[in-house]
Amino acid sequence: NRNDIELLLIDSDKRKDTKERARLINESDITFLCLPDAASIEAVSLVENDNTKIIDTSTAHRTLSDWAYGFAELSREHREKIEISNRIAVPGCYASGFNSIVYPLVHSGFIDKDYDIVCYALSGYTGAGKKGIAQYEDSSRDAELDSPRLYALTQEHKHLKEMKAISGLSKKPIFSPIICDYPQGMVVSVPLYTDRMSKKYTIQDIYEMFA
């Protein structure tokens, strides 16, 4: 029921019309991009003014220095950059959970940048996109989908670059994502070796740092 926002909608038969897309993007104050990486990069290239704000949900721009990383709660610097930037990259799902844990640990000095981080995470299947959703919601699906499944075992998950760059780590973590048979929900876990921390911290110390 907002009357202060006007939605600029593209006709369904012109969704691939570059000229029409460019016109609407440049007429807008804010354009949200919910596209694959290559298509997002192309859409950004269509901007011909200094006023249109782009909010991109793809992985294409998350680690670029001239884009604001859209996680305002990470730090004052992140919030301030979001406020003034016309280019905002929406964080990835796994990366959001990971960085909310590891960024404070690194930047508060609890762990060094070269700490060997291991992370495992459980996620619902809707994060797998249209193909994954169709696979899990198919009534004739394979019984193996009933159980949690590890994937990206070769450490090439698309969020790893973002997890390293944003957290402040000097190297990528070992990351074990697990897809489960439920639609939404995520648990991200980062166990720590206390003898590898910068000094001997207690659970209470860590709790108070996050509080």
N, C-alpha and C positions, 0 to 999 in steps of 0.2 A: 504493500500500500504506500510505497514511496512515490511522491510526485516531484522529487528533485533530481531524479535519475531518468535519463532517456536511453533506452537500449537501441543500438544500431544493429539491425538484423539483416543478414545477407540472404537473398532468395536462394532456395535449395538448389535451383538449377544454375546458380552462379558461384557456387562454393569453390570451384576450381578456376574461376575467372580472375586472373591476376590483377587486371585493371580494376575490377570492382572491389576486390579485397583491399587493394592499395587505397582506393578512394575512401572506404569505410574506416580503415586504420588511421588514415591521416585526418579524417573528420572527428575522430574520437578523442576524448580526454584520456581515457584508459582503455587499453586493449588487453584482454586475457587470451593467452595462447595455450590451448590444450591439444598439442600436436606432437608428432614424432620429432626427433631432434632436427633432421634435415629440413622439415617443413617449417619448424620454428625459426631456424636460421634464415630461411628464405623470407618468411613473414617480417622479421626484423629489418631485413634489407629494404623493405618497401616503405619504411618510414622516411618521410621527406621533410620533417619539421622538428623543432626542438621542444615541442610541448607535449606530444603524445607519450603517455607513460605506458610501458610494456610490462606486463606481469606474465612471466613464462613458466609453465609447469614442467617443461622438458628438462633433460639433463644437460642440454647444450651450453648453457651459460653459467652454471652454478659455481664454477671455479675461476671465472674471469674477473680480474681486478676492477674493471670498469662497470661491473654489475654489482648491485647490492644483493647480498645473500639474505633472503627473506625470513630470517629467524630472529625477530626483534628481541626475544628474551635471552639470547646468548650473551649480549653485552650492551652497554650504552653505545659503543661505537657502531654495532650492527643496527641498533634502533635509529641512530642519527643518520646513518647512510641511507636507510630505507626512506626516511622522511624527505630527503633532498634528491633522491635518485629518480630518474625516469626509466631506469632499467632494473627490474627486480626479478631475481630468479627464485622460484618457489623450491624449498628444500625437498629432497627425496624422503620417502617414508622411513626406510631403515636408517638413512643418514640422520634424520631428525632425532630418533631415539639415541643413536650412537653419539652424536655431537652434544646432545643435552647432558650426557654422562661424562664424556672424555674432555670436551672443551674446558669445563670448569676445573677438572683435575690437572690439566696441563697448565692452564693460565693462572692457577692458584699455587703452582709449584709443588703439588702433591706427587706428581709423577714427571719424569723427564720427557723431553720430546722424543727420545729414542727408546722409550719403554716398549717392550714387546707386547702389544695388546692383542688379546684374543676376544672375539665377540661372536656370540651366537644369538639368533633371533628367530622367533616364531611369527608367522604372518598368515592371515586369512587369504583365501584364493582370489579375491577380487583384485588384489594388487597385481595379479598376473595379466590383467587386461582382458580384452574381449575373448581372445582365443582360450585363455586359461579358464575364464568364467564358464564358457560354453562347455569345456571339457569336464569341469567339476559338476556342472548342473545337468549333464546328460544322464538320463535315466538308465542308459545301457553302458555306462562308463565301466572302465576296468576296476576291479576290486582293490588294486594297489593304491588307488586314490583315497581309500578309506583311512589310510595311515599317514602320519606326517612324513614328508619326503625332503631329504637334503638335496640341494642343487648348487650350481655354480662352484663345483668342487675344485676347479683349477685356479681359483682366486682371480677371476676376471669379471666379477659382478660389477655392473655399471655404476654402483654407488661408491665403490672403493676409492676412486680418485677424489670424490667429494668428501668422503669421510676423513681422508688424510689431510686434504687441503684446509678444511674448515676447522678441524680439531686442533691443529697445530703440531701434530705428530710429524716426525721426520721420515717416517716410512709407513707403508700401508699396514693395517692390522690384518691378522688372520681372521677371516669372516666366514661364518657358517650359517647361511640363511636356510630356514626350514619352512616349507609351505604346508598348510594344514587344511583339513576338511571342515572349515567354517568360513563364512563370507568375510567378515571384518574383524579386526582386532590384531594387536601386535604386542609382543613382549621382546625387548632387547636387553640382553644381559652381558655385562663386562666384568668377569671375575678378575681379581687383582692378587698378585703376589706381594704381600706386605714387605718382604725383604728386598724387593726391587724398587720400593718407593723412595722418595728423596730423604726421608727420615722415618722413624718409627711412629706411625700414626695409629690411633685407635679408631674403632667404628664410630665413636662419638665425635671425634675430630672430623671425620668425613661427613657425617650427618650434619654437623654444624656448618661446614663449608657450603653444603648444598642448600641449607635452610635460608 
